[in-house]
Amino acid sequence: MVKSRIEVPYETADMLNHRGIIHGFFGRTGGVSQGIYTSLNTGFHKDDDDINVIENRKRILKAMNADHMVTLRQVHKTDVLVVDATTENGYQMDAMVTKTPGRLLAIQTADCAPILLADPVTRVIGAVHAGWKSAVVGIVKKTVNAMQALGAKKENIIAAIGPCIHQASYEVGQDVFDAAKAPTFFMPSAKPSHYLFDLGGYVLNQLKGQGIENASALPFDTYALKDQYFSCRRSAHANEPSFGSQLSVIGLV
């Protein structure tokens, strides 16, 4: 784990460590939120105080030595936002791409898979929120296509999947199994017509299928690592009224 300048910890992926690219996979520590949102909650529209969320986001910006971040209203679909110097927050989409320096692309997750992508040669980056719903209908492919439209080359693109829920923690129903059409990434669970789903492996396979050979996944299970990450499913199992979310960010400098 890396320590930022203001002691907000975050993870990095070695393959994304290129000159001119900044990135970080943040967890739940280093912020000011309290209770079930302790402490680096970055999600509005919860019961956390907006003042806390704003401060937590400011800390992430400072940790990245950045001035502006773009966040989305993520809706588990496949629309991709092209970010430029004028883009603000709030678009209902699940992925972003840009070739504009100074705009930090920020993806919120609490079990879903955050994906950060970059072509360090043409200087095009992308960020994806890949829950099972958006993954099975093609969010990865659409993001790669959007990067190519900005000039990226598939052979140059590198990608890292951040902390997400792992197979041992992720029981799903028959609907997810049928929608994914990829039985390799499912194991039977103890509950009839239910399975344990390898979301990270499924998304990694999709990246490879798009010709992104330089792709890897960080080994952190958001459900299992209670002190390090927020988890929607863990909060539901604990009968908590809501849950926090963490950010994964990438930018050009």
Summary of the structure (lengths in Angstrom):
residues: 253
radius of gyration: 17.1
end to end distance: 22.3
largest distance: 50.7
contacts: 918
relative contact order: 0.20
helix: 27%
strand: 27%
